Amino acid sequence: MSNRGGIDSSIQSYLEADHQVLFLAVKAEFDTETIRVWSGDYDLTIDSADYTGVGTLLSISNIEDTLELKSSGLTVALAGMDATVLNLALTENYQNRFITVFLGYLSGGTDTVVGTMTLFKGRMQSMTVNDDPNGSTITIDAENRLIDLDRPSNLRYTKESQKFIDTSDSCFNRVASLQDKEIIWGRASSNTGTGTGGGGGGGGITNKELVGR
């Protein structure tokens, strides 16, 4: 794990420490609001943003980290949510919105964040809400951002696709006109005739002679 990319330099010395105070934090980026929660029981400031402590109400499935370039999913569940969070879950557009899971370190015995590193970043795919007498449990299934490698771009070498990428780019504007265009290259044009003028025994100049010149 000490060789994992993206590790904050401030926490490298903590990776092999005998006593570590670890925590998990989740940031879910909805259209109208970003939800930030962490595994503690009080509010915590991480990178100048406030995270609400939800304690054991937050559960995260196992995170697979391999050397292979592949997508691994993740499930995040938040139990005991009130009506405000429940209404947000039911009304927000969540599909393909970003969700990030952080692993962080606290300075022993304090609420000071030593540093964090990204365990998972992907997009929310589905959301399930279960009601019980103790409150609502919201479960989010997310896919790693590497899943984009398996999705077709649906872009073509056409003017319309290029305008979608860059409206000021006109490099494909004449692609359609080239489909049936005849380009004469390496042969004589069919409009070139042989001369038939008389007098003085002079003959016409043929295409072969023109090429020789």
Contacts in CASP RR format, 6 or more apart in sequence:
PFRMAT RR
TARGET T0000
AUTHOR 0000-0000-0000
METHOD contacts of the structure
MODEL  1
MSNRGGIDSSIQSYLEADHQVLFLAVKAEFDTETIRVWSGDYDLTIDSAD
YTGVGTLLSISNIEDTLELKSSGLTVALAGMDATVLNLALTENYQNRFIT
VFLGYLSGGTDTVVGTMTLFKGRMQSMTVNDDPNGSTITIDAENRLIDLD
RPSNLRYTKESQKFIDTSDSCFNRVASLQDKEIIWGRASSNTGTGTGGGG
GGGGITNKELVGR
1 15 0 8 1.000
2 12 0 8 1.000
2 15 0 8 1.000
2 16 0 8 1.000
4 65 0 8 1.000
4 117 0 8 1.000
6 117 0 8 1.000
6 118 0 8 1.000
7 15 0 8 1.000
7 117 0 8 1.000
8 115 0 8 1.000
8 116 0 8 1.000
8 117 0 8 1.000
10 114 0 8 1.000
10 115 0 8 1.000
11 104 0 8 1.000
11 105 0 8 1.000
11 114 0 8 1.000
11 115 0 8 1.000
11 116 0 8 1.000
11 117 0 8 1.000
14 20 0 8 1.000
14 105 0 8 1.000
14 114 0 8 1.000
19 108 0 8 1.000
20 105 0 8 1.000
21 105 0 8 1.000
21 106 0 8 1.000
21 107 0 8 1.000
21 108 0 8 1.000
21 109 0 8 1.000
22 103 0 8 1.000
22 104 0 8 1.000
22 105 0 8 1.000
22 106 0 8 1.000
23 38 0 8 1.000
23 39 0 8 1.000
23 40 0 8 1.000
23 44 0 8 1.000
23 103 0 8 1.000
23 104 0 8 1.000
23 105 0 8 1.000
23 106 0 8 1.000
24 38 0 8 1.000
24 39 0 8 1.000
24 58 0 8 1.000
24 60 0 8 1.000
24 101 0 8 1.000
24 102 0 8 1.000
24 103 0 8 1.000
24 104 0 8 1.000
24 119 0 8 1.000
25 36 0 8 1.000
25 37 0 8 1.000
25 38 0 8 1.000
25 39 0 8 1.000
25 44 0 8 1.000
25 46 0 8 1.000
25 51 0 8 1.000
25 101 0 8 1.000
25 102 0 8 1.000
25 104 0 8 1.000
25 116 0 8 1.000
26 35 0 8 1.000
26 36 0 8 1.000
26 37 0 8 1.000
26 38 0 8 1.000
26 58 0 8 1.000
26 60 0 8 1.000
26 76 0 8 1.000
26 99 0 8 1.000
26 100 0 8 1.000
26 101 0 8 1.000
26 102 0 8 1.000
27 34 0 8 1.000
27 35 0 8 1.000
27 36 0 8 1.000
27 49 0 8 1.000
27 98 0 8 1.000
27 99 0 8 1.000
27 100 0 8 1.000
27 102 0 8 1.000
28 34 0 8 1.000
28 35 0 8 1.000
28 36 0 8 1.000
28 76 0 8 1.000
28 94 0 8 1.000
28 97 0 8 1.000
28 98 0 8 1.000
28 99 0 8 1.000
28 124 0 8 1.000
28 140 0 8 1.000
29 97 0 8 1.000
29 98 0 8 1.000
29 99 0 8 1.000
29 100 0 8 1.000
30 88 0 8 1.000
30 92 0 8 1.000
30 93 0 8 1.000
30 94 0 8 1.000
30 97 0 8 1.000
31 92 0 8 1.000
31 93 0 8 1.000
31 97 0 8 1.000
32 92 0 8 1.000
33 88 0 8 1.000
33 92 0 8 1.000
35 85 0 8 1.000
35 88 0 8 1.000
36 46 0 8 1.000
36 49 0 8 1.000
36 50 0 8 1.000
36 51 0 8 1.000
36 52 0 8 1.000
37 51 0 8 1.000
37 52 0 8 1.000
37 53 0 8 1.000
37 54 0 8 1.000
37 58 0 8 1.000
37 78 0 8 1.000
38 44 0 8 1.000
38 46 0 8 1.000
38 51 0 8 1.000
38 52 0 8 1.000
38 53 0 8 1.000
38 54 0 8 1.000
38 55 0 8 1.000
38 58 0 8 1.000
39 53 0 8 1.000
39 54 0 8 1.000
39 55 0 8 1.000
39 56 0 8 1.000
39 58 0 8 1.000
40 53 0 8 1.000
40 54 0 8 1.000
40 55 0 8 1.000
41 53 0 8 1.000
41 55 0 8 1.000
42 53 0 8 1.000
42 111 0 8 1.000
43 50 0 8 1.000
43 51 0 8 1.000
43 52 0 8 1.000
43 53 0 8 1.000
44 50 0 8 1.000
44 51 0 8 1.000
44 53 0 8 1.000
44 111 0 8 1.000
44 113 0 8 1.000
45 51 0 8 1.000
45 113 0 8 1.000
46 102 0 8 1.000
46 104 0 8 1.000
46 113 0 8 1.000
46 116 0 8 1.000
47 116 0 8 1.000
54 78 0 8 1.000
57 78 0 8 1.000
57 79 0 8 1.000
57 80 0 8 1.000
57 81 0 8 1.000
58 76 0 8 1.000
58 77 0 8 1.000
58 78 0 8 1.000
59 76 0 8 1.000
59 77 0 8 1.000
59 78 0 8 1.000
59 79 0 8 1.000
60 74 0 8 1.000
60 75 0 8 1.000
60 76 0 8 1.000
60 77 0 8 1.000
60 101 0 8 1.000
61 74 0 8 1.000
61 75 0 8 1.000
61 76 0 8 1.000
63 72 0 8 1.000
63 74 0 8 1.000
63 101 0 8 1.000
63 119 0 8 1.000
63 120 0 8 1.000
64 72 0 8 1.000
64 73 0 8 1.000
65 72 0 8 1.000
65 119 0 8 1.000
66 72 0 8 1.000
69 146 0 8 1.000
69 149 0 8 1.000
70 146 0 8 1.000
71 143 0 8 1.000
71 144 0 8 1.000
71 145 0 8 1.000
71 146 0 8 1.000
71 147 0 8 1.000
71 149 0 8 1.000
71 150 0 8 1.000
72 144 0 8 1.000
73 141 0 8 1.000
73 142 0 8 1.000
73 143 0 8 1.000
73 144 0 8 1.000
74 99 0 8 1.000
74 101 0 8 1.000
74 120 0 8 1.000
74 122 0 8 1.000
74 141 0 8 1.000
74 142 0 8 1.000
74 143 0 8 1.000
74 144 0 8 1.000
75 139 0 8 1.000
75 140 0 8 1.000
75 141 0 8 1.000
75 142 0 8 1.000
76 99 0 8 1.000
76 101 0 8 1.000
76 139 0 8 1.000
76 140 0 8 1.000
76 142 0 8 1.000
77 137 0 8 1.000
77 138 0 8 1.000
77 139 0 8 1.000
77 140 0 8 1.000
78 85 0 8 1.000
78 137 0 8 1.000
78 138 0 8 1.000
79 134 0 8 1.000
79 135 0 8 1.000
79 136 0 8 1.000
79 137 0 8 1.000
80 134 0 8 1.000
80 135 0 8 1.000
80 136 0 8 1.000
80 137 0 8 1.000
81 89 0 8 1.000
81 135 0 8 1.000
81 136 0 8 1.000
81 137 0 8 1.000
81 138 0 8 1.000
82 135 0 8 1.000
85 136 0 8 1.000
85 138 0 8 1.000
86 129 0 8 1.000
86 136 0 8 1.000
86 138 0 8 1.000
89 127 0 8 1.000
89 129 0 8 1.000
89 138 0 8 1.000
90 129 0 8 1.000
94 124 0 8 1.000
94 127 0 8 1.000
94 140 0 8 1.000
95 123 0 8 1.000
95 124 0 8 1.000
95 125 0 8 1.000
95 126 0 8 1.000
96 123 0 8 1.000
96 124 0 8 1.000
96 125 0 8 1.000
97 123 0 8 1.000
97 124 0 8 1.000
98 121 0 8 1.000
98 122 0 8 1.000
98 123 0 8 1.000
98 124 0 8 1.000
99 120 0 8 1.000
99 121 0 8 1.000
99 122 0 8 1.000
99 123 0 8 1.000
99 124 0 8 1.000
99 140 0 8 1.000
99 142 0 8 1.000
100 118 0 8 1.000
100 120 0 8 1.000
100 121 0 8 1.000
100 122 0 8 1.000
101 118 0 8 1.000
101 119 0 8 1.000
101 120 0 8 1.000
101 121 0 8 1.000
102 116 0 8 1.000
102 117 0 8 1.000
102 118 0 8 1.000
102 119 0 8 1.000
103 116 0 8 1.000
103 117 0 8 1.000
103 119 0 8 1.000
104 113 0 8 1.000
104 114 0 8 1.000
104 115 0 8 1.000
104 116 0 8 1.000
104 117 0 8 1.000
105 113 0 8 1.000
105 114 0 8 1.000
105 115 0 8 1.000
105 116 0 8 1.000
106 112 0 8 1.000
106 113 0 8 1.000
106 114 0 8 1.000
107 113 0 8 1.000
107 114 0 8 1.000
120 142 0 8 1.000
120 144 0 8 1.000
121 144 0 8 1.000
121 145 0 8 1.000
122 142 0 8 1.000
122 143 0 8 1.000
122 144 0 8 1.000
122 145 0 8 1.000
122 147 0 8 1.000
123 142 0 8 1.000
123 143 0 8 1.000
123 145 0 8 1.000
123 147 0 8 1.000
124 140 0 8 1.000
124 141 0 8 1.000
124 142 0 8 1.000
125 141 0 8 1.000
125 142 0 8 1.000
125 143 0 8 1.000
126 140 0 8 1.000
126 141 0 8 1.000
127 138 0 8 1.000
127 139 0 8 1.000
127 140 0 8 1.000
127 141 0 8 1.000
128 138 0 8 1.000
128 139 0 8 1.000
128 141 0 8 1.000
129 136 0 8 1.000
129 137 0 8 1.000
129 138 0 8 1.000
129 139 0 8 1.000
130 136 0 8 1.000
130 137 0 8 1.000
130 139 0 8 1.000
155 161 0 8 1.000
155 164 0 8 1.000
155 165 0 8 1.000
157 172 0 8 1.000
157 175 0 8 1.000
158 172 0 8 1.000
158 175 0 8 1.000
158 176 0 8 1.000
159 170 0 8 1.000
159 172 0 8 1.000
159 173 0 8 1.000
159 175 0 8 1.000
159 176 0 8 1.000
161 172 0 8 1.000
162 169 0 8 1.000
162 171 0 8 1.000
162 172 0 8 1.000
163 169 0 8 1.000
188 207 0 8 1.000
188 210 0 8 1.000
188 211 0 8 1.000
192 207 0 8 1.000
192 210 0 8 1.000
193 207 0 8 1.000
194 204 0 8 1.000
194 205 0 8 1.000
194 206 0 8 1.000
194 207 0 8 1.000
195 203 0 8 1.000
195 204 0 8 1.000
195 205 0 8 1.000
196 203 0 8 1.000
196 204 0 8 1.000
197 203 0 8 1.000
197 204 0 8 1.000
END
